Amino acid sequence: MQLIGITGGTGFIGRHLARSLTAAGNKVLIFTRDPARYTPHKDVYYCHWDPERKRADIECFKQVNAMVHLAGEGIADKRWTEKRKAAILNSRLTSTAFLVDQLRRYGKHCKSLVSASAIGYYGPDKSEVPFKETDAPANDFLGSTCVQWENASVPAVQFLRRTILRFGIILGKDGGAFPEFAKPQSFGIVPILGSGKQITSWIHIDDLVAMIQFALANELHDVYNAVAPQPVTHKELMLAIAKAKGGIKIPVPVPEAALKLMLGEMSIEVLKSCTVSSNKISQAGFSFKYATIEQAVQELVNTQTG
């Protein structure tokens, strides 16, 4: 049994990860600004940390055997104003630098760090060849953000094993993109954003959680894409949801101009193709439970309705 620390542990991914880790016999310590809001339960405990004020309970860092770093402002939570973009970047750089510093000082029992990044690192497709981990980053907001985010954890490699997972579009019934995609379909509408031909590199939340645990258990290091083996077009994704939900569904195009008006700069991310390879993590021995969009969506629709 290990004690695993999680930053961002009260969010969508962190909640799923904590349940899975404790089910596997581990204890979980969630680092949060307001631990008093949460009640410890089923081997899940809460610990104070506030990277912006550089405050934390150092006793917690002394106890952890491994850390999973998920903290950061949500990419798609709000419209991308300049202020919002600064918050997205700074929350990642500040929290990562503070975490690495605290682990260096106090985390003598911590042997590994799994830190989140995103496939926004790559930008839009440049060819028909899927992006792999050694490809160059994009020269745009998300590309620059991911580069700085990943670089902030580089000093950790001097004293522990660091793994970077670049998350794709995460599909889960209680968070991520899936509820937003599925909600209009309850009214018989299948919104197709832009041309619908843009490629979506996605991953089921259960596979993402399993991949994080795989990285911890198998002493992975370096960078890995956290995406399913079969990317799909946006239209294919939406129609797969429609088929799984059943009933009459009418595809409704949402023009690019309307998306730009509604979302501003963030519409670029909704409309771009980003085809990302999962070969490296598969070659490391990881097996996907939901390798196809049909498998993933069917499970999500079943658990959502059942």
LOFIKE-793211 format. One record per residue: residue in three letters; x, y, z of N, C-alpha, C in turn. Coordinates in pm, whole numbers, plus 50000, padded with zeros to 5 digits. Each point is the difference from the previous one (the first is absolute). Layout:
res;n_u;n_v;n_w;ca_u;ca_v;ca_w;c_u;c_v;c_w
ALA;X;Y;Z;X;Y;Z;X;Y;Z .
...
//
This chain:
res;n_u;n_v;n_w;ca_u;ca_v;ca_w;c_u;c_v;c_w
MET;50085;49880;50000;49915;50120;50000;50087;50124;50000 .
GLN;49963;50097;49916;50072;50125;49992;49909;50117;50037 .
LEU;50061;50111;50037;49927;50125;50019;50028;50088;49879 .
ILE;49896;50025;49920;50013;50076;49876;49942;50138;50021 .
GLY;50078;50103;49973;49951;50137;50005;49943;50042;49866 .
ILE;49895;50080;50002;49940;50051;49877;49973;50149;50016 .
THR;50058;50082;49913;49957;50139;49991;49888;50006;49897 .
GLY;49905;50092;50021;49884;50000;49911;49911;49879;50024 .
GLY;50011;49942;50116;49932;49874;50029;49852;50011;50023 .
THR;49948;50123;50017;49855;50016;50018;49929;50021;49867 .
GLY;50074;50006;49890;49941;50019;49868;49955;49870;49936 .
PHE;49955;50009;49877;49945;49887;49925;50096;49881;49994 .
ILE;50120;50022;49951;50097;49890;49988;50043;49953;50139 .
GLY;50027;50094;50088;50048;49965;50134;49903;49913;50077 .
ARG;49871;50027;49988;49899;49919;50071;50003;49856;49951 .
HIS;50006;49982;49868;50005;49865;49944;50129;49929;50040 .
LEU;50110;50073;49997;50129;49941;50034;50004;49958;50146 .
ALA;49949;50085;50088;50000;49967;50143;49921;49872;50027 .
ARG;49883;49986;49937;49919;49879;50018;50074;49876;49952 .
SER;50065;50012;49886;50070;49886;49943;50122;49962;50084 .
LEU;50073;50098;50048;50120;49973;50082;49963;49932;50131 .
THR;49893;50047;50065;49961;49939;50127;49942;49861;49977 .
ALA;49930;49980;49889;49948;49867;49967;50113;49900;49981 .
ALA;50116;50050;49958;50118;49915;49979;50080;49981;50129 .
GLY;49951;50057;50110;50065;49978;50130;50093;50109;50045 .
ASN;50000;50114;49931;50087;50111;50038;49925;50100;50087 .
LYS;50074;50087;50064;49943;50117;50066;50029;50122;49914 .
VAL;49910;50097;50006;50011;50119;49915;49999;50124;50087 .
LEU;50090;50092;49970;50008;50128;50069;49978;50110;49897 .
ILE;49886;50069;50009;49965;50103;49904;50043;50136;50051 .
PHE;50079;50070;49920;50051;50131;50035;49902;50107;49949 .
THR;49948;50083;50090;49898;50097;49965;50015;50126;50085 .
ARG;49952;50111;49945;50008;50126;50074;49911;50001;50123 .
ASP;49893;49921;49999;49903;50004;50110;49964;49859;50045 .
PRO;50091;49932;50070;49973;49862;50041;49883;49987;50095 .
ALA;49964;50109;50071;49889;49994;50095;49866;49977;49930 .
ARG;49994;50027;49870;49875;49980;49924;49968;49853;49979 .
TYR;50099;49914;50017;49984;49860;49963;50017;49909;50121 .
THR;49922;49893;50000;50006;49902;50108;50080;49878;49955 .
PRO;50104;49963;50072;50076;49879;49963;49907;49878;49992 .
HIS;50027;49912;49904;49915;49883;49983;50074;49892;49921 .
LYS;49979;49877;50038;50051;49884;49925;50145;50017;49955 .
ASP;50087;50029;50095;50143;50015;49974;50034;50122;49915 .
VAL;49911;50098;49992;50028;50127;49933;50006;50110;50106 .
TYR;50113;50072;50002;50023;50104;50099;50032;50131;49928 .
TYR;49990;50110;50072;50016;50132;49939;50107;50079;50074 .
CYS;50077;50075;49922;50116;50070;50053;50004;50141;49941 .
HIS;50040;50097;50080;50003;50139;49954;50123;50028;49914 .
TRP;49974;50067;49888;50109;50062;49925;49945;50118;49922 .
ASP;50079;50104;49985;49959;50121;49928;50123;50051;49925 .
PRO;50019;49955;49875;50121;50036;49926;50017;50150;49979 .
GLU;49891;50072;49982;50011;50144;49976;50060;50072;50121 .
ARG;49964;49954;50119;50054;50060;50123;50121;49924;50053 .
LYS;50038;49895;49927;50115;49917;50039;49986;49946;50142 .
ARG;49882;49946;50027;49971;49941;50130;49952;49857;49982 .
ALA;50043;49914;50091;49957;49861;49995;50035;49933;50132 .
ASP;49932;49888;50025;50031;49917;50116;50116;49908;49961 .
ILE;50118;50033;50047;50118;49925;49957;49997;49855;50049 .
GLU;49926;49972;50105;49990;49862;50049;49938;49909;49894 .
CYS;49912;50056;49917;49938;49920;49894;50104;49961;49895 .
PHE;50085;50092;49963;50104;49968;49902;50098;49895;50055 .
LYS;50019;50000;50130;50091;49903;50061;49946;49857;49993 .
GLN;49867;49986;49981;49938;49868;50007;49981;49932;49864 .
VAL;49986;50079;49893;49958;49940;49873;50109;49914;49937 .
ASN;49958;49892;49937;50090;49913;49924;50005;50034;49853 .
ALA;49896;50069;49951;49993;50042;49860;49903;50117;49992 .
MET;50015;50081;49893;49911;50114;49980;49943;49997;49858 .
VAL;49873;50039;49991;49936;50023;49870;49957;50145;49998 .
HIS;50048;50073;49901;49979;50145;49994;49900;50034;49891 .
LEU;49878;50039;50044;49891;50031;49908;49953;50144;50012 .
ALA;50058;50077;50089;49948;50133;50031;50018;50097;49884 .
GLY;49904;50090;49986;50006;50105;49898;49861;50046;49962 .
GLU;49987;50127;49965;49871;50055;49956;49951;49926;49876 .
GLY;49868;49978;49992;49943;49927;49887;50018;50073;49868 .
ILE;50042;49927;49899;50025;50058;49868;49871;50053;49938 .
ALA;49892;49923;50013;49876;50033;49928;49891;50055;50091 .
ASP;50034;50037;50123;49898;50043;50095;49942;50137;49968 .
LYS;50082;50089;49944;49957;50137;49974;50058;50048;49866 .
ARG;49942;50107;49948;50050;50062;49878;50144;50046;50019 .
TRP;50080;49989;49895;50142;50033;50010;50025;50150;49986 .
THR;49982;50075;50106;50049;50137;50004;50149;49995;50031 .
GLU;50067;50112;49986;50142;50003;50035;50021;49966;50147 .
LYS;49907;50048;50084;50008;49969;50143;49983;49852;50024 .
ARG;49905;49938;49928;49976;49857;50018;50119;49918;49953 .
LYS;50058;50037;49888;50117;49927;49950;50116;50010;50098 .
ALA;50017;50115;50061;50106;50016;50100;49974;49909;50120 .
ALA;49872;49989;50039;49966;49913;50114;50026;49854;49967 .
ILE;49968;49958;49877;50023;49861;49957;50149;49968;50006 .
LEU;50082;50090;49948;50145;49976;50000;50058;50009;50140 .
ASN;49970;50106;50070;50064;50023;50131;49961;49893;50102 .
SER;49876;49952;49995;49959;49897;50096;50083;49874;49982 .
ARG;50037;49970;49877;50081;49881;49973;50146;50020;50039 .
LEU;50055;50115;49964;50141;50024;50031;50021;50015;50151 .
THR;49913;50075;50065;50014;50023;50145;49986;49871;50078 .
SER;49897;49922;49968;49976;49877;50077;50109;49897;49975 .
THR;50047;49990;49875;50103;49901;49969;50132;50035;50068 .
ALA;50040;50126;49990;50126;50042;50062;49994;49982;50152 .
PHE;49887;50035;50060;49987;49986;50146;50002;49853;50041 .
LEU;49930;49916;49924;49998;49857;50030;50140;49940;49993 .
VAL;50073;50030;49895;50135;49945;49984;50090;50047;50115 .
ASP;49988;50126;50036;50081;50052;50110;49968;49930;50132 .
GLN;49872;49980;50029;49962;49934;50126;50043;49854;50002 .
LEU;49989;49933;49887;50045;49861;49993;50152;49990;50017 .
ARG;50070;50095;49941;50146;50000;50015;50040;50018;50146 .
ARG;49929;50089;50068;50035;50030;50139;49955;49891;50098 .
TYR;49879;49950;49980;49939;49919;50104;49958;49859;49957 .
GLY;49994;49976;49869;49944;49873;49953;50102;49890;49983 .
LYS;50071;49968;50104;50107;49901;49987;49948;49860;49969 .
HIS;49873;49974;50032;49942;49869;49970;49930;49996;49863 .
CYS;49990;50116;49936;49931;50008;49871;50095;49961;49888 .
LYS;49968;49892;49931;50089;49946;49898;49957;50032;49857 .
SER;49874;50045;49981;49954;50026;49863;49898;50112;49996 .
LEU;49998;50068;49887;49906;50108;49973;49940;49978;49862 .
VAL;49868;49991;49994;49929;49997;49872;49931;50135;49987 .
SER;50036;50073;49896;49951;50137;49984;49923;50013;49870 .
ALA;49886;50070;50007;49914;50017;49884;50058;50104;49903 .
SER;49973;49976;49874;50016;50100;49895;49884;49976;49904 .
ALA;50008;50050;49877;49887;49987;49909;50048;49990;49856 .
ILE;49918;49940;49915;50036;49988;49858;49988;50134;49929 .
GLY;49953;50103;50070;50009;50135;49946;50143;50040;49973 .
TYR;50094;49924;50056;50143;50017;49973;50030;50002;49850 .
TYR;49927;49919;49923;50036;49977;49860;49939;50100;49903 .
GLY;49887;50061;50036;49932;50087;49906;49923;49921;49895 .
PRO;49958;50066;49890;49924;49931;49897;50087;49906;49917 .
ASP;49935;49900;49940;50071;49904;49915;50080;50072;49892 .
LYS;50120;49951;49977;50086;50054;49896;50014;49904;49882 .
SER;49960;49875;50020;50006;49899;49895;49902;49889;50038 .
GLU;50001;49892;49921;49914;49887;50031;50062;49906;50105 .
VAL;50122;50029;50040;50069;49918;50099;49963;50048;50140 .
PRO;49951;49911;50087;49962;50041;50135;50120;50055;50078 .
PHE;49971;50094;50088;50106;50056;50084;50052;49894;50095 .
LYS;50131;49998;50019;50062;49916;50102;50074;50089;50098 .
GLU;50045;49941;50108;50051;50077;50114;50123;50084;49967 .
THR;50076;49963;49899;50122;50073;49966;49976;50116;49904 .
ASP;49875;50017;49954;49971;50109;49907;50010;50136;50069 .
ALA;50026;50101;49920;50019;50136;50053;49867;50058;50048 .
PRO;50005;50089;50097;49876;50063;50049;49949;50106;49903 .
ALA;49873;50032;50013;49939;50105;49920;50040;50137;50053 .
ASN;50002;50096;49911;50032;50137;50038;49870;50078;50021 .
ASP;49920;49953;50095;49875;50068;50033;49981;49998;50150 .
PHE;49885;50048;50048;49981;50012;50146;50012;49867;50071 .
LEU;49926;49898;49954;50005;49872;50070;50135;49931;49984 .
GLY;50058;50011;49882;50133;49940;49980;50102;50060;50095 .
SER;50001;50133;50009;50093;50068;50090;49971;49967;50146 .
THR;49871;49995;50034;49962;49967;50137;50049;49862;50040 .
CYS;49980;49901;49911;50042;49863;50030;50151;49989;50013 .
VAL;50074;50069;49914;50146;49996;50008;50047;50053;50135 .
GLN;49948;50115;50041;50041;50059;50127;49956;49914;50119 .
TRP;49882;49944;49989;49944;49911;50104;50091;49879;50020 .
GLU;50037;49936;49890;50086;49882;50009;50139;50037;50049 .
ASN;50052;50112;49952;50135;50042;50041;50007;50032;50149 .
ALA;49888;50043;50057;49999;50036;50142;50029;49881;50090 .
SER;49975;49878;49949;50026;49881;50082;50135;49936;49970 .
VAL;50076;50056;49907;50130;49942;49966;50093;49987;50120 .
PRO;50008;50099;50091;50091;49985;50116;49973;49876;50085 .
ALA;49879;49945;49990;49966;49882;50081;50078;49877;49959 .
VAL;50048;49996;49875;50070;49879;49954;50133;49981;50073 .
GLN;50044;50101;50072;50124;49987;50075;49985;49913;50125 .
PHE;49876;49981;50047;49983;49926;50125;49885;49900;50000 .
LEU;49923;49989;49888;49897;49897;49991;49972;49967;49854 .
ARG;49913;49904;49978;49964;49959;49863;49878;50081;49956 .
ARG;50014;50072;49889;49893;50086;49951;49940;49945;49870 .
THR;49868;49995;49995;49928;49960;49879;49903;50111;49963 .
ILE;50000;50037;49872;49904;50097;49949;49897;49926;49915 .
LEU;49872;50022;50026;49893;49945;49917;49928;50116;49933 .
ARG;50000;50000;49868;49929;50103;49923;49858;49953;49973 .
PHE;49906;50057;50075;49861;49956;49995;49932;50043;49870 .
GLY;49924;49907;49941;49911;50034;49891;49866;50048;50054 .
ILE;49898;50005;49914;49865;50038;50042;49944;49887;50086 .
ILE;49968;50031;50125;49960;49897;50095;49849;49982;49999 .
LEU;49957;49875;49986;49858;49968;49997;49959;49927;50128 .
GLY;49911;50061;50075;49947;49940;50121;49858;50050;50021 .
LYS;49917;49920;50064;49859;50037;50012;49978;50116;50096 .
ASP;50094;50025;50092;49981;50102;50102;50099;50115;49989 .
GLY;50060;50016;49883;50094;50109;49981;50066;49990;49864 .
GLY;50089;50094;49971;50065;49998;49870;49902;50042;49891 .
ALA;50029;49959;49878;49924;50047;49884;49869;49925;49978 .
PHE;49990;49876;50047;49886;49916;49963;49864;50057;50039 .
PRO;49980;50048;50124;49867;50053;50034;49955;50113;49908 .
GLU;50096;50086;49957;49965;50110;49911;49963;49948;49862 .
PHE;50069;49896;49955;49967;49941;49870;49865;49928;50004 .
ALA;49971;49936;50113;49881;49915;50010;49873;50076;50034 .
LYS;50013;50112;50069;49882;50072;50052;49900;50036;49890 .
PRO;50041;50064;49889;49901;50037;49898;49931;49879;49937 .
GLN;50069;49885;50004;49944;49881;49935;49881;49944;50077 .
SER;49984;50038;50125;49882;49961;50075;49874;50066;49943 .
PHE;50021;50106;49921;49888;50070;49937;49990;49969;49850 .
GLY;50073;49894;49958;49994;49958;49860;50088;50078;49906 .
ILE;50093;50080;50055;50087;50084;49917;50144;49950;50009 .
VAL;50064;49987;49885;50142;49961;49997;50079;50118;49943 .
PRO;50053;50087;50084;50074;50115;49947;50134;49956;49941 .
ILE;50024;50041;49878;50126;49970;49932;50077;50131;49989 .
LEU;50110;50011;50072;50074;50125;50007;50089;50020;49878 .
GLY;49985;50114;49936;50078;50028;49880;49973;49899;49890 .
SER;50105;49956;49934;49985;49902;49892;49970;49860;50053 .
GLY;50037;49975;50127;49986;49866;50056;50112;49907;49959 .
LYS;50089;50047;49914;50109;49915;49950;50124;50008;50087 .
GLN;50002;50093;50094;50117;50015;50086;50020;49875;50088 .
ILE;50125;49959;50011;50032;49878;50074;50008;50028;50149 .
THR;49936;49911;50077;50002;50007;50146;50081;49882;50054 .
SER;50105;50030;50073;50078;49897;50069;49952;49996;50144 .
TRP;49933;49892;50035;49922;49990;50123;50052;49887;50088 .
ILE;49949;49993;50124;50029;49887;50088;49886;49988;50102 .
HIS;49960;49879;50028;49899;49974;50104;50063;50025;50137 .
ILE;49925;50058;50091;50053;50033;50133;50056;49877;50070 .
ASP;49939;49885;49983;50050;49879;50066;50138;49962;49947 .
ASP;50021;50016;49870;50131;49969;49942;50104;50102;50044 .
LEU;49961;50126;50012;50094;50101;50048;50045;49970;50142 .
VAL;49904;49968;50086;50032;49965;50139;50091;49876;50004 .
ALA;49966;49900;49919;50083;49878;49995;50140;50031;49950 .
MET;50012;50094;49907;50131;50037;49946;50086;50070;50106 .
ILE;49938;50085;50079;50073;50065;50109;50053;49895;50098 .
GLN;49914;49905;50036;50043;49894;50091;50106;49911;49936 .
PHE;49989;49976;49871;50100;49922;49926;50135;50071;50005 .
ALA;49999;50133;49982;50125;50076;50005;50064;49993;50137 .
LEU;49918;50003;50105;50052;49990;50137;50056;49861;50028 .
ALA;49927;49899;49958;50037;49862;50036;50117;49946;49919 .
ASN;50016;50048;49877;50099;49943;49910;50123;50087;49982 .
GLU;50013;50099;50087;50120;50085;50002;50028;50061;49863 .
LEU;49894;50050;49936;50020;50071;49874;50066;50135;50027 .
HIS;50071;50048;49902;50050;50137;50004;49989;50054;49858 .
ASP;50030;50126;49982;49989;50062;49868;49856;50048;49976 .
VAL;49965;50020;49873;49871;50058;49961;49920;49898;49921 .
TYR;49869;49993;50029;49910;49908;49931;49870;50071;49965 .
ASN;49948;49971;49881;49869;50051;49963;49891;49916;50066 .
ALA;49908;50066;50066;49888;49931;50066;49876;50015;49912 .
VAL;49998;49921;49893;49889;49999;49904;49969;49856;49962 .
ALA;49877;49976;49956;49961;49867;49954;50065;49970;49864 .
PRO;50006;49872;49962;50069;49963;49876;49931;50045;49872 .
GLN;49871;50034;50007;49924;50031;49878;49934;50137;50010 .
PRO;50071;50106;49957;49936;50131;49992;49884;49996;49901 .
VAL;49905;50093;50015;49883;50004;49912;49972;50145;49961 .
THR;49921;50017;49894;49956;50134;49969;49895;50043;50103 .
HIS;49982;50130;50010;49898;50051;50093;49862;49945;49962 .
LYS;49972;49994;49872;49869;49948;49957;49984;49854;50039 .
GLU;50104;49920;49984;49994;49859;50040;49975;49986;50149 .
LEU;50063;50086;50079;49978;49998;50145;49854;50030;50033 .
MET;49947;50106;49941;49864;50041;50030;49898;49895;49954 .
LEU;50023;49939;49884;49908;49898;49951;50011;49872;50082 .
ALA;50118;49971;50054;50014;49883;50088;49917;50019;50127 .
ILE;50000;50122;50052;49917;50029;50117;49852;49985;49964 .
ALA;49963;50053;49884;49861;49991;49956;49954;49856;49987 .
LYS;50085;49917;49943;49965;49859;49982;49987;49930;50135 .
ALA;50091;50030;50092;49996;49935;50132;49876;50044;50079 .
LYS;49961;50124;49985;49884;50050;50074;49868;49952;49938 .
GLY;50001;49972;49869;49881;49949;49934;49897;50109;49974 .
GLY;49894;49961;49932;49894;50095;49968;50035;50084;49878 .
ILE;49909;50090;49965;50018;50085;49883;50089;50117;50037 .
LYS;50105;50019;49920;50094;50109;50023;50022;50074;49869 .
ILE;49994;50133;50004;50015;50082;49881;50133;50075;50007 .
PRO;50094;49972;49906;50125;50076;49997;49973;50147;49968 .
VAL;50058;50090;50079;49983;50144;49980;50138;50064;49991 .
PRO;50039;50051;49884;50131;50065;49988;50006;50128;50084 .
VAL;50113;50020;50065;50027;50125;50072;50114;50068;49926 .
PRO;49971;50106;49924;50102;50060;49913;50121;50052;50077 .
GLU;50113;49999;49931;50124;50048;50059;49987;50144;50050 .
ALA;49930;50083;49923;49984;50141;50039;49925;50012;50132 .
ALA;49899;49916;50020;49923;50004;50125;50086;49959;50118 .
LEU;50084;49900;49979;50089;49955;50108;50100;50108;50037 .
LYS;50053;50069;49900;50094;50108;50028;49934;50112;50078 .
LEU;49872;50027;49967;49926;50104;50071;49974;49959;50145 .
MET;49966;49872;50022;49968;49951;50134;50124;49981;50087 .
LEU;50107;49947;49940;50114;49955;50079;50124;50088;49987 .
GLY;50002;50087;49899;50119;50081;49979;50119;49915;49959 .
GLU;50117;50032;50055;50123;49930;49963;49995;49851;50030 .
MET;49925;49961;50103;49992;49859;50037;49935;49915;49890 .
SER;49927;50063;49906;49938;49926;49890;50105;49931;49914 .
ILE;50123;50052;50000;50108;49937;49924;50019;49856;50045 .
GLU;49992;49977;50131;50022;49866;50054;49885;49906;49965 .
VAL;49879;50053;49992;49883;49919;49966;50003;49958;49854 .
LEU;50056;50086;49915;49992;49980;49855;50124;49934;49941 .
LYS;50109;49992;50075;50123;49947;49941;50005;49848;50004 .
SER;50073;49943;49906;50032;49856;50001;50131;49980;50073 .
CYS;50002;49902;50088;50124;49965;50071;50003;49849;50013 .
THR;50076;49936;49912;50007;49854;49995;50126;49955;50073 .
VAL;49980;49927;50111;50111;49969;50090;50013;49849;50016 .
SER;50123;49952;49998;50030;49857;50009;50009;49952;50145 .
SER;49947;49881;50023;50012;49935;50132;50103;49888;49998 .
ASN;50077;49989;49893;50090;49885;49983;50101;49986;50114 .
LYS;50053;50110;50050;50107;49991;50099;49951;49936;50129 .
ILE;49883;50043;50049;49949;49942;50124;49958;49854;49978 .
SER;49950;49968;49882;49964;49861;49970;50124;49912;49997 .
GLN;50107;50051;49940;50125;49923;49994;50061;49981;50138 .
ALA;49966;50089;50093;50048;49984;50139;49923;49892;50075 .
GLY;49890;49951;49938;49925;49890;50061;49861;50036;50048 .
PHE;49956;50123;49975;49867;50040;50047;49893;49949;49904 .
SER;49893;49945;50055;49887;49950;49920;49876;50085;50026 .
PHE;49936;50044;49894;49881;50083;50011;49876;49913;50018 .
LYS;49915;50039;50092;49871;49934;50018;49901;50049;49896 .
TYR;50013;50129;49964;49910;50062;49902;50086;50054;49885 .
ALA;50028;49913;49905;50089;50037;49889;49925;50070;49887 .
THR;49868;49977;49989;49921;50062;49894;49898;50095;50060 .
ILE;49959;50097;49920;49902;50096;50048;49867;49933;50028 .
GLU;49966;49897;49924;49874;49928;50023;49999;49935;50138 .
GLN;50111;49936;50037;50009;49937;50132;49989;50104;50111 .
ALA;50071;50110;49983;50002;50104;50103;49863;50063;50018 .
VAL;49939;50039;49890;49871;50070;50007;49890;49908;50051 .
GLN;50001;49874;49958;49898;49907;50048;50006;49986;50151 .
GLU;50122;49990;50055;50014;49988;50145;49951;50125;50070 .
LEU;50033;50117;49945;49962;50126;50062;49849;50021;49996 .
VAL;49938;49969;49889;49855;50014;49988;49929;49902;50094 .
ASN;50050;49878;50008;49938;49899;50088;50008;50042;50146 .
THR;50116;50047;50044;50014;50039;50140;49929;50131;50028 .
GLN;49984;50084;49899;49929;50126;50021;49850;49975;50016 .
THR;49947;49907;49922;49857;49974;50004;49965;49893;50101 .
GLY;50100;49915;50035;49972;49889;50091;50046;50028;50138 .
//
